[in-house]
């Protein structure tokens, strides 16, 4: 009975968590319906609420924003908006910090989280997976030569972790996609990626 119970648990737990996350995202996205006039809300148009309608509206807003800001006029408006936010105390520091992180993570020209690495952490002889985020900058670069900046995520929640600067010759680049490395971390080593030929150090 115990074996059957655990087998059933392994089937239902991932499904339940997936459904919970999707419902949470849909619930947050449904808040975008407040941007529409009351006469355009699904309940007033078809007579009942449509689950996930906010997701469609959110995606449409994001796509429309991208299209509008891709041209010269849109870029000038964004520049004017950012200059306006820069004049507001507290808001400017929060906005600039979030924007720098989002530009680094989501920009197609960025290099963050493009490589999975093997590093020794938290002590020598103990290995874990990290992600390359760049090289030390500012005054730190004057004190650390030939170092790389890495992010070491925690398990099973990779959204928290540690920022480290390690010697380049102590870091091993893995022949592993970032998605595969994340799955490996989240599963606590259970879901191992396929074996490939090893890569030399960075």
C-alpha positions as CSV (number, residue, x, y, z in Angstrom):
1,X,0.0,0.0,0.0
2,X,2.8,2.4,0.8
3,X,4.4,1.9,-2.6
4,X,1.1,2.5,-4.4
5,X,0.5,5.6,-2.2
6,X,3.9,7.1,-3.1
7,X,3.4,6.3,-6.8
8,X,0.1,8.1,-6.8
9,X,1.6,11.0,-4.9
10,X,4.4,11.4,-7.4
11,X,1.7,11.7,-10.1
12,X,-0.6,14.2,-8.4
13,X,1.9,16.5,-6.7
14,X,3.4,17.9,-9.9
15,X,0.0,18.2,-11.5
16,X,-1.4,20.0,-8.4
17,X,1.5,22.4,-8.2
18,X,1.4,23.1,-12.0
19,X,-2.3,23.8,-11.8
20,X,-1.8,26.1,-8.7
21,X,0.9,28.1,-10.4
22,X,-1.2,28.5,-13.6
23,X,-4.2,29.6,-11.7
24,X,-2.1,32.1,-9.7
25,X,-0.7,33.5,-12.9
26,X,-4.2,33.7,-14.5
27,X,-5.6,35.4,-11.4
28,X,-2.8,38.1,-11.5
29,X,-3.3,38.6,-15.2
30,X,-7.0,39.0,-14.8
31,X,-6.3,42.2,-12.9
32,X,-5.5,43.8,-16.3
33,X,-9.2,43.7,-17.1
34,X,-9.5,46.7,-14.8
35,X,-7.8,48.7,-17.5
36,X,-10.7,48.1,-19.8
37,X,-14.0,50.1,-19.7
38,X,-16.7,48.3,-17.7
39,X,-18.7,47.8,-20.9
40,X,-15.9,45.7,-22.4
41,X,-15.6,43.3,-19.5
42,X,-16.5,39.7,-20.4
43,X,-19.2,39.6,-17.8
44,X,-21.0,42.6,-19.4
45,X,-20.4,41.4,-23.0
46,X,-21.3,37.7,-22.9
47,X,-23.1,37.6,-19.5
48,X,-20.5,35.5,-17.6
49,X,-16.8,35.7,-16.6
50,X,-14.3,34.0,-18.9
51,X,-11.4,32.4,-17.0
52,X,-8.1,33.5,-18.4
53,X,-9.5,36.5,-20.3
54,X,-7.0,38.7,-18.4
55,X,-4.1,36.6,-19.8
56,X,-5.1,37.4,-23.3
57,X,-5.5,41.1,-22.4
58,X,-2.1,41.1,-20.7
59,X,-0.4,39.5,-23.6
60,X,-2.0,41.9,-26.0
61,X,-0.8,44.9,-23.9
62,X,2.7,43.6,-23.7
63,X,2.8,42.9,-27.5
64,X,1.3,46.3,-28.3
65,X,3.8,48.0,-26.0
66,X,6.7,46.3,-27.8
67,X,5.4,47.3,-31.2
68,X,4.9,50.9,-30.1
69,X,8.3,51.3,-28.5
70,X,10.1,49.7,-31.4
71,X,9.9,52.9,-33.5
72,X,11.6,56.3,-33.0
73,X,8.6,58.0,-31.5
74,X,8.0,55.2,-29.0
75,X,11.7,55.2,-28.0
76,X,11.5,59.0,-27.4
77,X,8.4,58.5,-25.2
78,X,10.1,55.8,-23.2
79,X,13.1,58.0,-22.7
80,X,10.9,60.9,-21.6
81,X,9.1,58.6,-19.1
82,X,12.4,57.3,-17.7
83,X,13.6,60.9,-17.2
84,X,10.4,61.7,-15.4
85,X,10.8,58.7,-13.0
86,X,14.4,59.7,-12.4
87,X,13.2,62.9,-10.8
88,X,11.1,61.1,-8.2
89,X,13.0,60.2,-5.0
90,X,12.9,56.5,-4.0
91,X,11.0,55.6,-7.2
92,X,14.0,56.3,-9.3
93,X,16.3,54.0,-7.4
94,X,13.7,51.1,-7.4
95,X,12.9,51.5,-11.1
96,X,16.6,51.8,-12.2
97,X,17.5,48.7,-10.2
98,X,14.7,46.6,-11.5
99,X,15.3,47.8,-15.1
100,X,19.0,47.0,-15.0
101,X,18.2,43.4,-13.8
102,X,15.4,42.9,-16.3
103,X,17.5,44.3,-19.2
104,X,20.3,41.9,-18.2
105,X,18.0,38.9,-17.9
106,X,15.7,39.4,-20.8
107,X,17.7,41.3,-23.4
108,X,18.7,39.2,-26.4
109,X,22.1,40.9,-26.4
110,X,22.8,40.2,-22.7
111,X,25.1,37.5,-21.5
112,X,23.5,36.7,-18.1
113,X,22.5,33.1,-17.5
114,X,23.8,32.0,-20.9
115,X,26.2,29.4,-19.5
116,X,26.0,26.7,-16.8
117,X,29.1,26.3,-14.7
118,X,30.6,23.9,-12.2
119,X,32.1,25.6,-9.2
120,X,33.3,24.6,-5.8
121,X,30.9,25.8,-3.1
122,X,30.5,26.2,-0.2
123,X,34.0,24.8,0.3
124,X,36.8,23.3,-1.7
125,X,35.9,19.7,-2.8
126,X,32.2,20.4,-2.7
127,X,30.8,21.1,-6.2
128,X,27.6,22.7,-7.3
129,X,26.1,24.2,-10.5
130,X,26.2,28.0,-11.0
131,X,25.4,30.4,-13.9
132,X,27.7,32.9,-15.5
133,X,26.5,36.5,-15.0
134,X,29.5,38.4,-16.3
135,X,32.8,39.8,-15.0
136,X,33.5,42.0,-11.9
137,X,33.0,45.7,-12.6
138,X,33.6,49.0,-11.0
139,X,36.4,49.3,-8.5
140,X,36.1,45.5,-7.8
141,X,37.8,44.9,-11.2
142,X,40.9,46.8,-10.0
143,X,41.3,44.3,-7.2
144,X,40.3,41.1,-8.9
145,X,42.1,40.1,-12.0
146,X,40.8,37.3,-14.4
147,X,37.7,36.6,-12.3
148,X,34.1,35.9,-13.4
149,X,30.9,36.7,-11.7
150,X,28.6,33.7,-11.0
151,X,25.2,33.1,-9.5
152,X,24.8,30.0,-7.3
153,X,21.1,29.2,-7.0
154,X,19.6,27.3,-4.0
155,X,17.6,24.1,-4.2
156,X,14.8,23.6,-4.9
157,X,14.1,27.3,-5.3
158,X,16.5,28.8,-7.8
159,X,15.1,32.3,-7.4
160,X,17.2,32.7,-4.3
161,X,21.0,32.2,-4.2
162,X,24.4,33.7,-3.8
163,X,26.5,36.0,-5.9
164,X,30.2,35.0,-6.1
165,X,33.3,36.2,-7.9
166,X,35.6,33.3,-8.6
167,X,39.0,32.9,-10.4
168,X,38.4,32.0,-14.0
169,X,40.7,29.0,-13.8
170,X,38.6,27.5,-11.0
171,X,35.3,27.6,-13.0
172,X,34.4,24.7,-15.4
173,X,32.0,25.4,-18.2
174,X,29.4,22.7,-18.7
175,X,28.1,21.4,-22.0
176,X,24.6,21.8,-20.6
177,X,21.7,24.1,-21.5
178,X,20.5,26.6,-18.9
179,X,17.1,24.9,-18.8
180,X,18.7,21.5,-18.2
181,X,20.8,22.9,-15.4
182,X,17.7,24.5,-13.8
183,X,15.8,21.3,-13.9
184,X,18.8,19.5,-12.4
185,X,18.9,22.0,-9.6
186,X,15.2,22.1,-8.9
187,X,14.9,18.3,-8.8
188,X,17.8,18.2,-6.4
189,X,19.9,16.1,-8.8
190,X,17.1,13.6,-9.6
191,X,16.5,14.7,-13.2
192,X,19.9,14.5,-14.7
193,X,20.6,15.9,-18.1
194,X,22.0,13.6,-20.9
195,X,25.8,13.1,-20.7
196,X,27.9,14.9,-23.3
197,X,31.5,15.5,-23.9
198,X,33.2,17.6,-21.2
199,X,34.2,21.2,-21.8
200,X,37.4,22.9,-20.7
201,X,37.5,25.6,-18.1
202,X,36.6,29.2,-19.0
